């Protein structure tokens, strides 16, 4: 092991990050993957990435001075470094999350989205994280999340197989008080009276489903199977809708350029 790796291994584990630190680290990771041509990032680009209106929650208005302060803090944690360009006119920053955390690439994408947006559903998380690293199904997402849960990096408000479950990162400062509650968990889940302190959940024996002609009870395993099938359909439709929106924006841009070219040509030909 070389001296640099030895020094990294001797650093204490990172258990909390401030709001600014999380946003900066998330932006550095995201942009490094999605727009590598603009990475490493200048303070101005970092501020713009932190304050952009999409894929961020909450919205922020960090200044370049805030960025410098936050990146200095990340550097002290071993999570960022300054990169000096050949011109030497502007400092740029890069992250070292892969050195400080034992995340694989899907897990890094998941953590990045949680740092950038906080609490969210599995379907939304998969869609957003897949911009950086392909996560082909909810089952694959759940597998990665289960490993992150076991290591204490994320938290959830119920079993990952349950309808309506949400997840969040676990890097909040104590004063932020961002522990997930059981609010919003499907009624098919009940808390075990003997495990309230541990937050363990168990499934109810059955979920009553009433129709107009007869009262019937569907076994919970059959209910979960139907819910999982519906979740996969909804997730697929959500992804297709996202793709269609992106194609529509692209077509609108092409149409706008075509109209401009048409107007230019008409002026050159002397047409009114």
Order of alpha helices (4+ residues) and beta strands (2+ residues): alpha-alpha-beta-alpha-alpha-beta-beta-alpha-alpha-beta-alpha-alpha-beta-beta-beta-beta-beta-beta-alpha
